[in-house]
Amino acid sequence: MRDTFMASRRQLFGNAGRGILAGWLGRVPVLAAPRAETNIYQKIGVQPVINCKGTFTIISGSLSLPEVKKAMDEASRHYVQMDELMDGVGRRLAELTKAEWGMVSAGCAAALTHGTAACIAGANPEKMQRLPKLEGLKNEVVMPRQSRNVYDHAIRMTGVKMLSPATREEFLAAFGPHTAMLALLGEALSDHPMKIEEMTAVARQHGVPVIVDAAAERLTIPNVYLAAGADMVAYSGGKGLRGPQCAGLLLGRKDLLQAAWANSAPHHAGGRALKVGKEEIMGMLAAVEAWTTRDHDAEWKQWLGWLATVQESVASIPTVRTEILQPHGPSNFAPQLKVSWDAEKLGVTGYELADLLLNGTPRIVMPAGQSSLNVMPYMMMPGDDKLVAPRVRELLTNPPRIPKPAPSSGAAAQVGGEWDVEIVYTRDRAAHTLFLEQNGNKLQGSHRGEFLTADAKGTVDGSRMRCHSMVHYEGTSIGYTFDGVVDGDTMRGTVDLGEYGKVPFSARRHFHA
């Protein structure tokens, strides 16, 4: 379904040289104003980054288009009745996207929440007020295991029970009288045992609406998911569309979308907390308007030009190899430059260079592997390549000597057994348990949290213990990396929780009576 994009993109990969690109770049519009030397973030001690990674919310998504900024500014200067506004925007989005109707939400996750609420309660105020108490209402959402993901919490927050069939047989058996909705993740559809057209046909037979999460994907007109039988499709506004970061787009059936709006602010229902303002609504509309007129081929060629700048800057460095990578999925759909090297000869890993780039000047965010870096141009701005290229070359030409921790000369501490662990969060404490078996300096066992249990693996180096576990719940996972110092029957250190930060822990060996 994405061949219309892939065909023209693939033709460009053989033309990544600077000479060919030079003619293209002169015709590419500048999409954002140059960065000011001192900006609003620096005034409060926050240093911005150059985004060579993609549309990730943790690094603030994308930079909105000038048209979006203009629309938001103008929208902020007037009062408007919100139902009238969304009705007018819904009509205009339908014209632009060829969908039956459109709605703006407070991000893609909010669109998923409102869409789910619409499938459960419709626009019935009495039912809307009961969410997330679903007694007497349809209370199940079918979401194939291949589609389950960390973002489906936006669906679960309505109170529904998630059914996650893994096979065709399980999928066919999952639908029943309590099924409110079928939810699919667009970028995972190739992993499903059934095609989307088959799944939507089954849902239609049961009278069940279908929603597709296409958050970071390109907006297709006409929409490929709606054409395949989906009833609603949700996009992030602050990613490829380059609209407001806290806006999302929901397209599809008019009755469902109008019910989704009824479940949203300014109406007093469960979605009241997911408010989208008039500024974001008009900014989102401006982003979609711009999407229909943007020169997407010129943008692609511009990205290749930026990659060529970096590629040429590192080409002569011994052991360094470069490769243009084609997009491997519908999200963050752009070419990438993979820069790889012999990590042993250079004495530095990709992860170490990524840390140096992030903590240097300018600050650059870039994906890394053990002996590679990837330059993702999707959210780079004009001129960024001239800043990124010399910095990457500098680090690869003269990699810093990063001190490695010396191995302990002492015997590995005895960590095998059961440990009572206390984790101290910023607010709250939790009692966990580690069950560890030790073989030399290798550890394996299990980690039991307050509600979840997972396998644990680790090492012991002298008195230092490190072990990692990954607990799973619904569509999400939480990683725990314990790094502590053992002192007899006690242990202290920190737990790295990934996106949730690092917190202290203490442990005491458990002795059974």
Phi, psi and omega in degrees: 000346181253014182298330180298329177278317189294322186300307182292329181291318183298327181295341184274342189293333179281356185242039186276002181291153184295324184298315180291322183290334185301321180292329181290318192296332180293342183259002182270125179292145174286124188267351180205151178289151178301152180290141176286153181294320175237123185241178187297330180285318180298333180293339177250017175083019179249123183263118179297168180237158169270126187267100173249030184239320181134194188270073180255131184299327182296336174249030169071025168071253182228174171261125184294150180291156176304322179297326180290315179300319181295315181295320180293321178296315180294321181296330182288351186262005182221152168272151180207148175282124193292323178295319177296321180298310184291330176296316179293319179293321179300317178296316183291322177296324177297318178297318185287322189259351184068011173277167180291325181202166178218156179213146175256134180235177178274059181103166181295320180300319177296323177298321178295318179297311181295321178297320177295315179301322179295324180288332180275309190251351185060221175250025182276111186301323181294319177291321181300322183291339184277337182301134010264021174273112193251016178302129180084355179247163172296130191226018180235140173239126175273122176222105183309148183305325181294339180265345183299138185200170185299335184276350182286002170302331179296331176279316183296335184293348175282352178101003185286158171268130182266127173254128189237072179295144182253338183240169177301316182297316179295324180296313182296329182274352187283339185274138180202192184293342182262003183284120180266329190196152167252126180245137181227147173260118187305314186287351180258001189298331180291344180270352184281150178286350179234150175284158183299323180298324177291318182293317180292329178294320177297315180299320181295322178299330181264004181068032184253123177292155182238132174239142178242129174271110180238039193315301188262013182274167175285142176284121179258139181228116353299159188283128185293327182284319177295323178294334180273004175110357177291152178265332180216148174221135186246137179233154170279138178279333187262027177244240185299331179290338179057043172265200178297140182299327182259040176228153176223171185230130176238123181239150175147214185298134184298317184295320180292318182290324177291327174290323177299320178294323178297329178277358182254165171298146017271010183280151186270085178216188182299333181276004180303326182291343183259059186283137171242133184270168181299328181294315180292324180298312181287328175295321178294318177299319179297324179295320179290320175304314181294323181302324183286347182241351180296146177273090186292327177294321179294322178297317180300315180295325177296317178300316179298325177296319179294321177295322179297325177301313180290319182301315181292328184290334184250357189300328185270359182283129181305139179073351182279134177234148178231151182206134175275124182259136175281155176301138181253005179194174185283342181272146183047056189281095181200158174288159175226154174255119175264122178250116182234161184202173175275104185296327180291318181290319180280338178076024180209142179265167177296322180295321179293319178293323178298321177295320179294321178295319181292325185260009180260198179228119357288163176281128184231129176259125186212136176295150183220156170237188182300320180223042182202159169232147174243129175262113179256112187273359191307319183245014174289156180248157179307131181096342180298324182298328180287340176268324183286315187303308181294330180290317178295318179297318180302315183289327179280332180283317180231070182296135180293151177277104182271118182299132177262140178298129180290137178297145182292141179274347182271167178291151180295134177298152179273108186250349182301143179128195182254134182236132172271120189246136172243123176256131183251106178275171176306319172220118181108154174231154181222140176261118178241172178222134173251128174248109189239137170248136185243132174231097187068242178255011180260141179238143169209156182165221182217157178236119179252119177269199179291327183229341190234154179227144180211162173292151178230142176223151180187192181220161173235129177234099186064239179266001183263129179245133174228129174214154186229144173220160177225107180267146185241139176215123182050238182266004187243168177223148177233123179266137175238120173243107180273129178227104186218170178249129183268133176227088182066248182257016176232163181208141177219150178172211181233155173246122176271117182255019179066239184295345181264004173090188179250138180223156181283153172220157172224153183215151178226135180298137182267126177250122181279137181290000000 
